[in-house]
């Protein structure tokens, strides 16, 4: 009893230890609240030490360092919370799997009223139990990585759209084959067995097999395409803290994606049609109309084209001297602020402060971390199209090159500027 009370006192209530799910979640929540409060305070010009308040450059650097340190604490707490969340998720995935089996039993029991119980219904329940058992074993094996969802979580720790669609079709086809196997095992008449074997003929299930092959090929090809584009610095990828249910419908920044959403929607509609067809004719693989199959193929092609078209390498268009109101026009000198204009400086999904603080500008041989400039509700610097950084005194006068390194580690083109004495 004493041990139980000690455990409850250590990991209950306001625990932020990070060693238990509750502590990780509570610690992340408190870290986020503290960071937001500090950002709003500094954005309002409050909390600055007197030693740096007299210098705009020094105060900006101090504010950026304070926010960066706080943001790193939030990121560490977020990663711990994400790992704890994945560890808890496998229980929920098992509940969904066996809840689905219960729903199937209920539907079959209701539809059997008046029509009677058939061997196909028994085969369907046995197939559901086999699939549920296999998924449960897989969930236990991957219990630290999300259970059943582990195969559809991409390398960026997000739910993969292509893998989700492919996994749905694989489960549907496996279930249909197990139903046929169960009916074949229960069949006693040779003509009934021959009819069940005929139900596996390619001529009847050609459209279904084609859709299955295409969605699986798209899942493999998309992984290859994304990997090559990331290595070639033509696509910026930032790892997420944890998967989210909306990932298959959105891009890395959480915005709705047409290519992803239409692929999931069309694939789900076709899968529902195939499931209904299987329920009506369980003696054969679900036979998709070729019109619906072609619709899925067009949707897959659109999704694949969207993957080829998305992203792009960040680019610097111009570099100018930043001028405040009342300043005279002048050349760039050490200590001045420069404004780097371009596109793609903030990768999708890198809007958090800890990711923004990783943006670096290389001026000659000197690496300058882009300072965080807070405003109520967010940051004005860095942004996706404009970066403002000071020219350090270590930069030698003369012609130097400017280059940006984003939070994803991708380098932009180089632009030359003249730094005067």
C-alpha positions as CSV (number, residue, x, y, z in Angstrom):
1,X,0.0,0.0,0.0
2,X,2.8,2.4,0.9
3,X,4.5,1.6,-2.4
4,X,1.3,2.3,-4.3
5,X,0.8,5.6,-2.5
6,X,4.4,6.6,-3.2
7,X,3.9,5.8,-6.9
8,X,0.7,7.8,-7.1
9,X,2.4,10.7,-5.4
10,X,5.3,10.6,-7.8
11,X,3.4,10.2,-11.0
12,X,0.0,11.7,-10.4
13,X,-1.4,15.2,-10.3
14,X,1.3,17.7,-11.5
15,X,4.0,15.1,-12.3
16,X,6.4,16.4,-14.9
17,X,9.2,13.7,-14.6
18,X,9.0,12.5,-18.2
19,X,9.3,8.9,-17.1
20,X,5.6,8.2,-17.2
21,X,3.0,9.0,-19.8
22,X,1.2,11.5,-17.5
23,X,4.5,13.1,-16.6
24,X,5.5,13.5,-20.2
25,X,2.2,15.0,-21.2
26,X,2.0,17.4,-18.3
27,X,5.6,18.4,-18.7
28,X,5.1,19.3,-22.3
29,X,1.9,21.2,-21.6
30,X,3.7,23.3,-18.9
31,X,6.7,23.9,-21.1
32,X,4.5,25.2,-23.9
33,X,2.6,27.4,-21.6
34,X,5.8,28.9,-20.2
35,X,7.2,29.5,-23.7
36,X,4.1,31.2,-24.9
37,X,4.0,33.4,-21.8
38,X,7.7,34.4,-22.3
39,X,7.2,35.1,-26.0
40,X,4.3,37.4,-25.4
41,X,6.1,39.2,-22.6
42,X,9.2,39.8,-24.7
43,X,7.1,40.7,-27.7
44,X,5.6,43.5,-25.6
45,X,9.1,44.8,-24.7
46,X,8.9,43.6,-21.1
47,X,11.5,41.6,-19.2
48,X,14.6,43.0,-20.9
49,X,17.7,43.3,-18.6
50,X,18.9,46.9,-18.1
51,X,22.4,45.9,-19.4
52,X,21.1,45.2,-22.9
53,X,18.1,47.5,-23.1
54,X,20.2,50.5,-24.4
55,X,21.2,48.5,-27.6
56,X,18.7,47.4,-30.2
57,X,21.1,44.7,-31.5
58,X,22.0,43.4,-28.0
59,X,18.4,43.3,-26.9
60,X,17.4,41.5,-30.0
61,X,20.1,38.9,-29.6
62,X,19.3,38.4,-25.9
63,X,15.6,37.9,-26.7
64,X,16.5,35.4,-29.4
65,X,18.8,33.4,-27.1
66,X,16.2,33.3,-24.4
67,X,13.4,32.2,-26.7
68,X,15.7,29.6,-28.4
69,X,16.7,28.1,-25.0
70,X,13.0,27.9,-24.0
71,X,12.0,26.5,-27.4
72,X,14.6,23.7,-27.1
73,X,13.1,22.8,-23.7
74,X,9.7,22.6,-25.3
75,X,11.1,20.5,-28.1
76,X,12.7,18.0,-25.7
77,X,9.4,17.8,-23.8
78,X,7.5,17.4,-27.0
79,X,9.7,14.5,-28.2
80,X,9.3,12.8,-24.8
81,X,5.5,13.3,-25.0
82,X,5.5,11.9,-28.5
83,X,7.3,8.8,-27.5
84,X,5.0,8.2,-24.6
85,X,2.0,8.8,-26.8
86,X,3.1,6.2,-29.3
87,X,3.7,3.8,-26.4
88,X,0.1,4.3,-25.3
89,X,-1.4,4.1,-28.8
90,X,-1.0,0.4,-29.4
91,X,-3.7,-0.3,-26.8
92,X,-6.1,2.0,-28.6
93,X,-5.3,0.3,-32.0
94,X,-6.1,-3.1,-30.5
95,X,-9.4,-1.7,-29.2
96,X,-10.3,-0.4,-32.7
97,X,-9.4,-3.8,-34.3
98,X,-11.4,-5.9,-31.9
99,X,-14.2,-3.3,-31.8
100,X,-14.4,-3.8,-35.6
101,X,-14.7,-7.5,-35.1
102,X,-17.5,-6.9,-32.6
103,X,-19.3,-4.6,-35.1
104,X,-19.0,-7.3,-37.8
105,X,-20.5,-9.9,-35.4
106,X,-23.4,-7.5,-34.6
107,X,-24.1,-6.7,-38.3
108,X,-24.0,-10.4,-39.2
109,X,-26.4,-11.3,-36.4
110,X,-28.9,-8.6,-37.4
111,X,-28.8,-9.5,-41.1
112,X,-29.2,-13.2,-40.2
113,X,-32.6,-12.6,-38.8
114,X,-35.1,-14.1,-41.2
115,X,-32.4,-15.0,-43.8
116,X,-30.7,-17.6,-41.5
117,X,-27.1,-18.3,-40.5
118,X,-24.9,-19.5,-43.3
119,X,-21.4,-20.9,-43.7
120,X,-20.3,-17.6,-45.3
121,X,-21.2,-15.7,-42.1
122,X,-19.1,-18.2,-40.1
123,X,-16.2,-17.9,-42.5
124,X,-16.4,-14.1,-42.3
125,X,-16.2,-14.2,-38.5
126,X,-13.4,-16.7,-38.5
127,X,-11.5,-14.5,-41.1
128,X,-12.0,-11.5,-38.9
129,X,-10.6,-13.3,-35.9
130,X,-7.6,-14.5,-37.8
131,X,-6.9,-10.9,-39.2
132,X,-7.5,-9.5,-35.7
133,X,-5.1,-12.0,-34.2
134,X,-2.4,-11.2,-36.8
135,X,-2.9,-7.5,-36.2
136,X,-2.7,-7.9,-32.4
137,X,0.6,-9.8,-32.7
138,X,2.0,-7.1,-35.0
139,X,0.7,-4.4,-32.6
140,X,2.5,-6.1,-29.7
141,X,5.7,-6.5,-31.6
142,X,5.6,-2.8,-32.5
143,X,4.1,-1.5,-29.2
144,X,6.7,1.2,-28.9
145,X,6.0,2.5,-32.4
146,X,2.2,2.8,-32.4
147,X,1.1,-0.8,-32.6
148,X,-1.0,-1.5,-35.7
149,X,-0.2,1.9,-37.1
150,X,3.6,1.3,-37.1
151,X,3.8,0.1,-40.8
152,X,2.0,3.2,-42.0
153,X,4.1,5.7,-40.1
154,X,6.7,7.2,-42.4
155,X,10.4,8.1,-41.7
156,X,9.3,11.7,-40.9
157,X,7.1,10.3,-38.0
158,X,3.9,11.2,-39.9
159,X,1.1,8.9,-41.1
160,X,1.9,8.2,-44.7
161,X,-1.0,8.7,-47.2
162,X,0.3,6.1,-49.7
163,X,0.9,3.5,-47.1
164,X,-2.4,4.1,-45.4
165,X,-4.3,3.5,-48.7
166,X,-2.2,0.5,-49.6
167,X,-2.6,-1.0,-46.1
168,X,-6.4,-0.7,-46.3
169,X,-6.6,-2.5,-49.7
170,X,-4.2,-5.2,-48.5
171,X,-6.3,-5.9,-45.4
172,X,-9.5,-6.0,-47.5
173,X,-8.0,-8.5,-50.0
174,X,-6.5,-10.7,-47.2
175,X,-9.9,-10.8,-45.5
176,X,-11.7,-11.7,-48.7
177,X,-9.2,-14.6,-49.4
178,X,-9.6,-15.9,-45.8
179,X,-13.4,-15.8,-46.2
180,X,-13.1,-18.0,-49.3
181,X,-10.7,-20.3,-47.5
182,X,-13.1,-20.7,-44.7
183,X,-16.0,-21.5,-47.0
184,X,-13.8,-23.9,-49.0
185,X,-12.9,-25.8,-45.8
186,X,-16.6,-26.0,-44.8
187,X,-17.8,-27.1,-48.3
188,X,-18.7,-30.8,-48.6
189,X,-20.0,-30.9,-52.2
190,X,-17.3,-31.0,-55.0
191,X,-19.4,-28.6,-57.2
192,X,-19.5,-26.1,-54.3
193,X,-15.7,-26.4,-53.9
194,X,-15.2,-25.9,-57.6
195,X,-17.4,-22.8,-57.6
196,X,-15.4,-21.3,-54.7
197,X,-12.1,-22.0,-56.5
198,X,-13.5,-20.3,-59.6
199,X,-14.2,-17.3,-57.4
200,X,-10.4,-16.8,-57.3
201,X,-10.0,-16.6,-61.1
202,X,-8.2,-13.6,-62.4
203,X,-10.9,-12.9,-65.0
204,X,-13.4,-12.0,-62.2
205,X,-11.0,-10.1,-59.9
206,X,-8.8,-8.5,-62.5
207,X,-9.9,-4.9,-61.6
208,X,-9.4,-5.6,-57.8
209,X,-6.0,-7.1,-58.4
210,X,-5.0,-4.2,-60.6
211,X,-6.0,-1.6,-58.0
212,X,-4.1,-3.6,-55.3
213,X,-1.0,-3.7,-57.4
214,X,-1.1,0.0,-58.3
215,X,-1.7,1.3,-54.7
216,X,1.1,-0.9,-53.4
217,X,3.4,0.2,-56.2
218,X,2.6,3.8,-55.5
219,X,3.5,3.3,-51.8
220,X,6.9,1.9,-52.7
221,X,7.5,4.5,-55.4
222,X,6.6,7.5,-53.3
223,X,9.0,6.4,-50.6
224,X,11.7,6.2,-53.3
225,X,10.8,9.5,-54.8
226,X,10.7,11.4,-51.5
227,X,14.0,9.9,-50.4
228,X,15.8,10.8,-53.6
229,X,14.4,14.3,-53.6
230,X,15.4,14.9,-50.0
231,X,19.0,13.6,-50.7
232,X,19.1,15.8,-53.8
233,X,18.0,18.8,-51.8
234,X,15.0,19.3,-53.9
235,X,12.6,18.6,-51.1
236,X,12.7,19.7,-47.4
237,X,11.6,17.3,-44.8
238,X,11.3,18.0,-41.1
239,X,10.5,15.3,-38.6
240,X,7.3,15.6,-36.7
241,X,7.0,15.1,-32.9
242,X,4.3,12.4,-33.4
243,X,1.8,11.2,-36.0
244,X,-1.6,12.8,-36.2
245,X,-4.9,11.5,-37.5
246,X,-5.1,14.2,-40.1
247,X,-1.6,13.4,-41.6
248,X,-3.0,11.4,-44.6
249,X,-5.1,14.4,-45.7
250,X,-2.6,17.2,-45.1
251,X,0.9,18.3,-46.0
252,X,3.8,18.5,-43.6
253,X,2.7,21.9,-42.4
254,X,-0.8,20.6,-41.5
255,X,-2.5,22.4,-44.4
256,X,-5.1,20.5,-46.4
257,X,-3.5,18.8,-49.5
258,X,-5.7,18.2,-52.6
259,X,-3.5,15.4,-53.9
260,X,-3.5,13.5,-50.6
261,X,-7.2,14.1,-49.8
262,X,-8.5,13.0,-53.2
263,X,-6.4,9.8,-53.1
264,X,-7.7,8.8,-49.7
265,X,-11.3,9.7,-50.5
266,X,-11.4,7.8,-53.9
267,X,-9.5,4.9,-52.4
268,X,-11.9,4.7,-49.4
269,X,-15.0,4.9,-51.6
270,X,-13.7,2.1,-53.9
271,X,-12.8,0.0,-50.8
272,X,-16.3,0.4,-49.4
273,X,-17.8,-0.7,-52.7
274,X,-15.5,-3.8,-52.7
275,X,-16.5,-4.6,-49.1
276,X,-20.2,-4.4,-50.0
277,X,-19.6,-6.5,-53.0
278,X,-17.9,-9.1,-50.9
279,X,-20.8,-9.1,-48.4
280,X,-23.3,-9.7,-51.2
281,X,-21.2,-12.4,-53.0
282,X,-18.8,-13.9,-50.4
283,X,-18.1,-16.9,-52.7
284,X,-15.6,-14.9,-54.9
285,X,-13.2,-12.1,-54.6
286,X,-14.8,-8.6,-54.7
287,X,-15.3,-7.7,-58.4
288,X,-14.8,-4.1,-59.0
289,X,-16.3,-2.5,-62.1
290,X,-13.5,-1.3,-64.4
291,X,-14.9,2.2,-64.4
292,X,-14.3,2.4,-60.6
293,X,-10.9,0.8,-60.9
294,X,-9.8,3.3,-63.6
295,X,-11.0,6.1,-61.2
296,X,-8.7,4.8,-58.5
297,X,-5.8,4.6,-61.0
298,X,-6.4,8.2,-62.1
299,X,-6.5,9.2,-58.4
300,X,-3.2,7.4,-57.8
301,X,-1.6,9.1,-60.8
302,X,-2.7,12.5,-59.5
303,X,-1.3,11.7,-56.1
304,X,2.0,10.6,-57.6
305,X,2.3,13.6,-59.8
306,X,1.6,15.8,-56.7
307,X,4.5,14.1,-54.9
308,X,6.8,14.9,-57.9
309,X,5.6,18.5,-58.0
310,X,5.7,19.4,-54.3
311,X,8.6,21.1,-52.6
312,X,11.6,22.7,-54.3
313,X,14.9,24.0,-53.3
314,X,15.0,27.3,-51.3
315,X,16.4,30.2,-53.2
316,X,17.8,33.6,-52.5
317,X,16.5,36.3,-54.9
318,X,18.3,39.3,-53.5
319,X,20.2,40.7,-50.5
320,X,19.7,44.4,-49.5
321,X,20.7,46.6,-46.6
322,X,17.9,46.8,-44.0
323,X,16.9,50.4,-43.5
324,X,14.9,51.7,-40.6
325,X,12.8,54.9,-40.8
326,X,15.0,58.0,-40.6
327,X,18.2,56.2,-41.6
328,X,20.3,57.4,-44.5
329,X,20.9,55.3,-47.6
330,X,24.3,53.8,-47.4
331,X,26.4,50.7,-48.4
332,X,26.5,47.6,-46.3
333,X,29.0,47.8,-43.5
334,X,29.8,45.4,-40.6
335,X,27.2,45.8,-37.9
336,X,24.4,46.7,-40.3
337,X,21.4,44.5,-40.8
338,X,20.8,42.8,-44.2
339,X,17.5,41.6,-45.5
340,X,17.6,38.4,-47.5
341,X,14.7,38.0,-49.8
342,X,13.7,34.7,-51.5
343,X,11.5,31.7,-51.0
344,X,11.5,28.4,-49.1
345,X,13.5,29.6,-46.0
346,X,11.1,27.9,-43.6
347,X,10.3,24.2,-44.6
348,X,6.8,22.9,-44.1
349,X,6.4,21.7,-40.5
350,X,9.3,23.9,-39.3
351,X,7.2,26.7,-37.9
352,X,8.0,25.9,-34.3
353,X,10.5,28.1,-32.5
354,X,13.1,25.4,-32.0
355,X,13.1,24.7,-35.8
356,X,13.1,28.4,-36.7
357,X,16.2,28.9,-34.5
358,X,18.1,26.4,-36.6
359,X,18.1,28.7,-39.6
360,X,21.6,29.9,-40.4
361,X,23.0,32.4,-42.8
362,X,26.5,32.0,-44.0
363,X,28.2,35.4,-44.7
364,X,31.6,34.7,-46.1
365,X,33.2,32.3,-43.6
366,X,31.0,33.4,-40.7
367,X,27.9,31.5,-39.7
368,X,25.1,33.7,-38.4
369,X,22.1,32.2,-36.6
370,X,19.0,34.1,-37.7
371,X,17.6,35.8,-34.5
372,X,14.0,35.1,-33.4
373,X,12.0,38.3,-33.4
374,X,8.7,37.8,-31.5
375,X,5.4,39.5,-32.0
376,X,2.1,38.7,-30.3
377,X,1.0,35.3,-31.6
378,X,4.2,34.4,-33.5
379,X,7.5,35.6,-35.1
380,X,8.3,38.1,-37.8
381,X,11.8,36.7,-38.3
382,X,12.7,34.3,-39.7
383,X,9.9,34.0,-42.3
384,X,9.5,31.9,-45.4
385,X,10.4,34.8,-47.8
386,X,12.5,37.2,-45.7
387,X,15.4,36.8,-43.3
388,X,17.0,39.7,-41.4
389,X,20.4,39.2,-39.9
390,X,23.3,41.5,-38.7
391,X,26.6,41.5,-40.5
392,X,29.2,40.4,-37.8
393,X,32.4,42.4,-37.3
394,X,34.3,39.2,-38.2
395,X,33.2,39.5,-41.8
396,X,36.1,40.9,-43.9
397,X,35.3,43.9,-46.0
398,X,35.1,43.3,-49.7
399,X,33.0,41.0,-51.8
400,X,31.5,38.1,-49.9
401,X,28.9,35.4,-50.6
402,X,25.7,35.0,-48.7
403,X,24.0,31.6,-48.4
404,X,21.1,30.3,-46.2
405,X,20.9,26.9,-44.6
406,X,17.4,26.0,-43.6
407,X,16.2,24.0,-40.6
408,X,16.0,20.9,-42.9
409,X,19.7,21.3,-43.7
410,X,19.2,22.4,-47.3
411,X,21.4,25.1,-48.7
412,X,20.3,27.8,-51.0
413,X,22.2,29.4,-53.9
414,X,24.9,31.9,-53.2
415,X,24.5,35.6,-53.7
416,X,27.5,38.0,-53.6
417,X,27.4,41.4,-51.7
418,X,29.9,44.1,-51.1
419,X,30.8,44.9,-47.5
420,X,32.5,48.3,-47.0
421,X,34.9,49.4,-44.3
